[in-house]
Amino acid sequence: MSRFGDLPLSRPARGDYGSLEEPVRRIRAHRPLDLNAERWRVRHPGGSFETWREQARGCLLQGLHCDPGPANLRPEVLDSEERDGLIVERVAFTATPWSRLQGYFLRPSAAPGPLPGLVVLHAWGGPMLFGRDRIVNSGRDHPVLVEHRRKYYGGRYLAEVFAAAGYAVIVVDAWHFGGRAPRGLDAGGLGIPARYDPFDLGEEEYEDLDGRVRQALYLGVRQLNWAGTTWMGVNYWDDSRCVDYLLSRPEVDAGRIGCTGLSGGGWRTNVLAALDGRIKASVSVGWMTTGDYQQVYNVDGAIGTFCLLPGVWDRLDVPDLTVMSAPGAAMVVSGQRDELFPVEGQADAARQIRAGYEWAGLGDRFRDYRPDKDHCYDAEIQAEALAWFGRHLGAGG
C-alpha cells in the first residue's frame, strides 16, 4: 500500500503528469465541488434530496452544452426477421435535427406484452468501426468482433441476452462508432475512404483503418466543441431519444424502462439514468470511481472524450451521477481486477452512492456489486443484471 497525498493506493499510480503534476493536484484541491452530494449535505443541513438533485441535474445538463429541442421521431422499420425465439428489427428514427439514427429493436417472439424496455449501450473500447453490431447478431461476423465478445461479454451478444429474457431492447451506434464512424476524411493525411464496409476488411486491413478512425477521434471532439457542444451531449440526447423510441412502440410498457452498458456504455448509463427520469432501473458496468482517485491513478487509460465536460467536474463528482438517478434503482458493477480504476476509488464511490440513496430514503434501490473480475460484462454479471432488472422492472408481460 502506498500513499499519494492523502490517498492510499494498493496499485502503482499511472497518472503522474511529471513537472505539471503538482499544479494539477492543486487545481483539483481548489475545486469547490459545491454540488457533490456529500459536501452539499454538510453545507445545507436542512436541504432536501430533491433540491440537491434539481441543482445537480441542472449543472450536468448545462455542462453537456447540447439542447436539440423536441424531436419528431418519424420511426421506420427497415427490415425484420424472426430467429432463435427473437424478433429482430432494423429500425431508423430521428434523434435530433442533425441525426437520424439506425439501430436494432429486439423482443422475444413469444412473450406477451407490454414488455419492459431496455436501452443497451455498447462499450467505448474495442473495434471502433463496429458499434451496435458488437452486441447484436447482424447475421455477419468478423474476427475482431468474435474476440471482443469473447473478452468482454463471455462470447455472448449482450443485447440478445436481455431480449431472450423478456425485454424489448433498443441498440444504436454512438457518435464516431460503427455506421457513424467518419467516412471521406483526409485531414492530417488520415486517408479514410468515403465508403467502406468493415465486415469486408481482412484483419490487417481492419486494424489499419480502425487505427486511422481512432486517430480522427480527437479531431472529432474539437469539431464538436467548436460547434458548441460535447461528445457526451450529442450521445446523451441520442440515448434519451432511444427511450422515446421505446415509448413509441406498443409492445413496450412505458412505466418499466431501464438502461445498461459496459465501460463507455456504463458511463452513458450513468448519465442517462442521472438525467432521464423515465429510467426506472440501471446497471452500469465498468465505469465508477472518484475524480481524486482517478487523477492520480489513471487518466490516460480511462478518461475518454465522453468524460470531458467543462463546468461539471469542478462542481460534481462521478458518484453523483448515480445518486442523481434516484428514485431509479441503480446497480453499479466494479470488477476488482479492472486495471482501469483503482479499487479504493471504486469503494469510495460506492460509499458515496450508498449514502446518497439512504439520504433519499431509498437504500434498498442501490446495489454495489464488486466481483473479482477484469473489465467485462460476462455471463455471471449478466445473470446478476437480469436479477436486478427482474426485481425492479420485471420480465415479460
C-alpha positions in Angstrom: 0.0 0.0 0.0 1.4 3.4 -1.0 0.1 6.9 -0.5 -0.3 9.8 -3.0 -1.1 12.9 -1.0 -3.8 11.8 1.4 -5.0 8.9 -0.9 -3.9 5.3 -0.2 -3.5 3.2 -3.3 -2.8 -0.5 -3.4 -1.6 -0.4 -7.0 1.1 1.8 -8.6 -0.2 5.1 -9.7 -0.1 5.7 -13.5 -1.4 9.2 -13.6 1.8 11.1 -12.9 2.0 14.3 -15.1 5.7 15.0 -14.5 6.5 18.6 -13.6 2.9 19.6 -14.1 1.5 17.0 -11.6 1.8 19.3 -8.6 -0.1 22.3 -10.1 -2.8 19.9 -11.4 -3.3 18.5 -7.9 -3.5 22.0 -6.5 -6.1 22.9 -9.1 -8.0 19.7 -8.2 -7.9 20.6 -4.5 -9.2 24.1 -5.3 -12.4 22.8 -6.8 -15.5 23.9 -4.9 -17.3 20.6 -5.5 -20.3 22.5 -4.2 -22.8 20.1 -5.8 -21.1 16.9 -4.7 -24.0 15.3 -2.7 -21.8 14.5 0.3 -20.5 18.1 0.6 -23.8 19.7 -0.3 -25.5 18.0 2.7 -22.9 19.3 5.1 -23.4 22.9 3.8 -27.2 22.6 3.7 -28.2 20.6 6.8 -31.9 21.4 6.2 -31.8 20.8 2.5 -33.7 18.1 0.8 -32.5 15.4 -1.6 -34.9 16.7 -4.3 -33.5 20.2 -4.1 -29.9 18.9 -4.4 -30.9 16.6 -7.3 -32.6 19.5 -9.2 -29.4 21.7 -8.9 -27.1 18.8 -9.8 -29.1 17.8 -12.8 -29.1 21.5 -13.9 -25.4 21.6 -13.7 -24.9 18.4 -15.7 -27.4 19.4 -18.4 -25.8 22.8 -18.8 -22.3 21.1 -19.0 -23.5 18.9 -21.9 -23.8 22.0 -24.0 -26.5 20.4 -26.1 -30.2 21.1 -26.4 -31.6 19.9 -29.7 -35.2 20.7 -28.8 -38.2 18.4 -29.4 -37.9 15.7 -32.0 -40.3 14.2 -34.4 -39.1 10.6 -34.3 -40.6 9.6 -37.7 -39.9 5.9 -36.8 -39.4 3.4 -39.5 -38.9 -0.4 -39.6 -36.3 -1.1 -42.3 -36.5 -4.9 -42.1 -37.4 -7.6 -39.7 -36.5 -11.2 -39.1 -37.5 -13.9 -36.6 -34.7 -16.1 -35.3 -33.8 -18.0 -32.1 -37.0 -17.0 -30.4 -36.5 -13.3 -31.1 -37.9 -10.7 -33.5 -35.0 -8.5 -34.6 -35.9 -5.3 -36.5 -33.5 -2.9 -38.1 -35.1 0.5 -37.4 -34.5 4.2 -38.0 -35.7 7.3 -36.2 -34.8 11.0 -35.9 -33.0 11.8 -32.7 -32.1 15.4 -33.3 -32.3 17.9 -36.2 -28.8 16.6 -37.3 -29.1 12.9 -36.6 -31.3 10.2 -38.0 -30.2 7.0 -36.2 -30.3 3.4 -37.3 -30.4 0.7 -34.8 -31.8 -2.7 -33.7 -35.1 -3.2 -31.9 -35.3 -6.7 -30.4 -38.0 -8.5 -28.5 -39.0 -12.1 -27.7 -41.3 -13.5 -30.3 -43.5 -15.5 -27.9 -43.7 -13.2 -24.8 -47.0 -11.3 -24.3 -46.7 -7.5 -24.0 -46.4 -5.0 -22.8 -42.8 -5.7 -22.2 -40.2 -3.8 -20.0 -37.8 -1.9 -22.3 -34.0 -1.5 -22.1 -31.6 0.8 -23.8 -28.4 -1.3 -24.1 -25.2 0.6 -24.8 -22.1 -0.7 -26.5 -18.6 -0.2 -25.0 -16.2 2.5 -25.9 -13.0 0.4 -26.1 -12.8 -2.2 -28.8 -13.4 -2.2 -32.6 -14.4 1.4 -33.4 -15.7 0.5 -36.9 -18.4 -1.5 -35.1 -20.8 -0.3 -32.5 -24.3 -1.9 -32.3 -23.0 -4.9 -34.2 -20.8 -5.8 -31.2 -23.8 -6.7 -29.1 -26.4 -7.7 -31.7 -26.0 -10.5 -34.2 -26.4 -8.8 -37.6 -26.1 -12.1 -39.5 -22.5 -11.3 -40.3 -19.4 -11.6 -38.2 -15.7 -10.6 -38.1 -12.7 -11.9 -36.2 -12.3 -8.7 -34.2 -16.0 -9.0 -33.1 -15.5 -12.6 -32.1 -12.6 -11.7 -29.9 -14.3 -8.6 -28.5 -17.4 -10.7 -27.5 -15.2 -13.4 -26.0 -13.1 -11.0 -23.9 -15.8 -8.6 -22.7 -19.2 -10.4 -23.0 -18.5 -14.1 -22.3 -18.9 -14.8 -26.0 -22.5 -13.6 -26.0 -24.4 -10.9 -27.8 -25.3 -8.7 -24.8 -28.5 -7.2 -26.2 -29.9 -10.6 -27.2 -29.3 -11.9 -23.7 -31.8 -9.3 -22.4 -34.2 -9.7 -25.3 -34.3 -13.5 -24.7 -35.1 -12.9 -21.1 -38.3 -11.0 -21.9 -37.2 -7.4 -22.6 -37.8 -5.1 -25.6 -34.3 -3.7 -26.4 -33.0 -0.8 -28.5 -29.4 -0.5 -29.6 -27.8 2.3 -31.6 -24.2 3.3 -32.6 -22.5 6.0 -30.5 -21.1 9.0 -32.4 -17.9 8.1 -34.2 -18.6 4.3 -33.9 -19.9 1.8 -36.4 -22.2 3.3 -39.0 -21.4 6.7 -37.6 -17.6 6.4 -37.8 -16.3 9.0 -40.2 -16.1 8.4 -44.0 -14.3 10.6 -46.6 -11.8 12.2 -44.2 -8.3 13.1 -45.3 -7.4 15.7 -42.7 -3.9 15.1 -41.4 -3.3 12.6 -44.1 -5.7 10.1 -42.5 -7.0 8.8 -45.8 -10.3 7.5 -44.5 -12.3 6.4 -47.6 -15.7 7.7 -48.5 -17.1 4.2 -48.5 -16.1 1.0 -46.6 -17.8 -2.0 -45.1 -15.8 -3.2 -42.0 -17.2 -6.7 -42.4 -15.4 -7.0 -45.7 -12.0 -6.0 -44.4 -9.3 -8.5 -43.7 -7.8 -8.4 -40.2 -4.8 -6.3 -41.2 -6.9 -4.0 -43.4 -9.3 -3.7 -40.5 -6.6 -2.8 -37.9 -5.1 -0.2 -40.3 -8.4 1.6 -41.0 -9.6 1.3 -37.4 -6.4 2.9 -36.3 -6.9 5.8 -38.7 -10.5 6.3 -37.5 -9.2 6.3 -33.9 -6.7 9.0 -34.8 -9.6 11.1 -36.0 -11.4 10.9 -32.7 -9.9 14.0 -31.1 -10.3 15.9 -34.3 -14.0 15.0 -33.9 -14.1 16.2 -30.3 -12.6 19.5 -31.3 -15.1 19.8 -34.1 -18.0 19.2 -31.7 -16.6 21.6 -29.2 -16.1 24.3 -31.9 -19.7 23.7 -33.0 -20.7 24.4 -29.4 -21.3 21.0 -27.9 -19.7 18.0 -26.4 -19.4 14.3 -27.3 -21.4 13.3 -24.2 -24.0 16.0 -25.0 -24.6 14.5 -28.5 -24.8 11.0 -27.2 -27.0 11.8 -24.2 -29.7 13.1 -26.5 -29.3 10.2 -28.8 -29.7 7.8 -25.8 -32.6 9.7 -24.4 -34.3 9.5 -27.8 -33.9 5.8 -27.6 -36.2 6.0 -24.6 -38.6 8.0 -26.8 -38.4 5.2 -29.4 -39.1 2.5 -26.8 -42.2 4.5 -25.7 -43.4 4.8 -29.3 -43.7 1.1 -29.5 -47.0 -0.5 -28.4 -45.0 -3.6 -27.3 -43.3 -1.6 -24.5 -44.6 -0.7 -21.0 -43.8 3.0 -20.5 -43.5 2.6 -16.8 -40.8 -0.1 -17.0 -37.7 1.3 -18.8 -34.1 0.6 -17.9 -30.6 1.0 -19.3 -27.3 -0.8 -19.1 -23.8 -0.9 -20.7 -20.2 -1.7 -20.2 -17.3 0.7 -19.9 -18.1 3.8 -22.0 -21.6 2.3 -22.2 -21.5 2.2 -18.4 -20.7 5.8 -18.4 -23.5 6.6 -20.8 -25.8 4.5 -18.5 -24.7 6.7 -15.6 -25.5 9.9 -17.4 -28.8 8.7 -19.0 -30.1 7.4 -15.6 -29.0 10.7 -13.9 -30.9 12.9 -16.3 -33.8 11.0 -17.7 -36.4 10.3 -15.0 -38.1 7.7 -17.3 -35.3 5.3 -16.4 -36.6 3.2 -13.6 -33.6 0.9 -13.2 -30.0 0.8 -14.4 -26.9 -1.4 -14.4 -23.7 0.4 -15.0 -20.7 -2.0 -15.6 -17.0 -1.0 -15.5 -17.1 2.8 -15.0 -17.2 4.0 -11.4 -14.5 5.8 -9.4 -13.9 9.3 -7.9 -12.2 12.2 -9.6 -9.5 12.4 -7.0 -8.5 8.8 -7.2 -8.7 8.6 -10.9 -6.5 11.7 -11.5 -3.6 10.2 -9.6 -4.2 6.6 -10.7 -5.0 6.5 -14.4 -6.3 9.4 -16.5 -4.6 8.4 -19.8 -6.1 4.9 -19.9 -9.6 5.6 -18.7 -10.7 9.2 -19.3 -12.0 9.4 -22.8 -13.7 12.1 -24.7 -17.1 11.1 -23.2 -15.8 12.4 -19.8 -14.8 15.9 -20.9 -17.4 18.3 -19.6 -16.0 21.7 -18.6 -18.1 23.3 -15.9 -19.2 20.0 -14.4 -16.2 18.3 -12.7 -15.3 21.3 -10.6 -18.8 21.0 -9.0 -19.8 17.4 -9.2 -18.0 14.1 -8.8 -18.6 10.8 -10.7 -20.6 9.1 -7.9 -23.1 12.0 -8.0 -24.3 10.8 -11.4 -25.7 7.6 -9.9 -27.0 9.4 -6.8 -28.9 11.6 -9.2 -30.6 8.6 -10.7 -32.7 8.0 -7.5 -35.5 7.1 -7.2 -34.5 4.8 -10.1 -32.9 1.6 -8.9 -29.1 1.5 -9.7 -26.7 -1.4 -9.6 -23.0 -0.4 -10.1 -20.6 -3.2 -11.1 -16.9 -2.7 -10.5 -14.5 -5.5 -11.2 -11.8 -5.8 -8.6 -9.2 -6.8 -11.2 -10.2 -4.0 -13.6 -6.9 -2.2 -14.2 -8.6 1.0 -15.5 -9.8 2.0 -12.0 -8.3 1.9 -8.5 -10.2 -0.4 -6.1 -10.1 2.4 -3.5 -11.8 4.8 -5.9 -14.5 2.2 -6.6 -15.1 1.7 -2.9 -15.2 5.4 -2.1 -17.6 6.0 -4.9 -19.9 3.2 -3.7 -19.8 4.6 -0.2 -20.9 8.0 -1.5 -23.7 6.5 -3.7 -25.0 4.4 -0.8 -25.1 7.4 1.5 -26.9 9.4 -1.2 -29.6 6.7 -1.7 -30.0 6.4 2.1 -30.4 10.2 2.2 -33.2 9.8 -0.4 -34.8 7.1 1.8 -34.2 4.5 -0.9 -31.3 2.5 0.4 -32.7 -0.8 -1.0 -32.6 0.7 -4.5 -28.8 0.7 -4.8 -26.5 -2.3 -5.1 -22.7 -2.1 -5.1 -21.5 -5.3 -6.8 -17.7 -5.7 -6.9 -16.9 -9.2 -8.3 -13.3 -10.5 -8.6 -13.2 -9.9 -12.3 -11.5 -7.9 -15.0 -13.1 -5.2 -17.1 -16.0 -7.2 -18.5 -19.8 -7.8 -18.7 -19.6 -11.6 -18.7 -22.3 -14.3 -18.2 -22.1 -14.1 -14.4 -22.5 -10.3 -14.4 -25.3 -10.6 -17.0 -27.1 -13.0 -14.6 -26.8 -10.5 -11.8 -28.1 -7.7 -14.1 -31.1 -9.8 -15.1 -31.9 -10.4 -11.5 -31.7 -6.7 -10.7 -33.9 -5.8 -13.7 -36.2 -8.6 -12.8 -36.6 -7.2 -9.3 -37.2 -3.6 -10.4 -38.7 -3.9 -13.9 -40.0 -7.4 -14.2 -39.5 -9.5 -17.3 -42.1 -10.5 -19.8 -45.8 -9.5 -19.6 
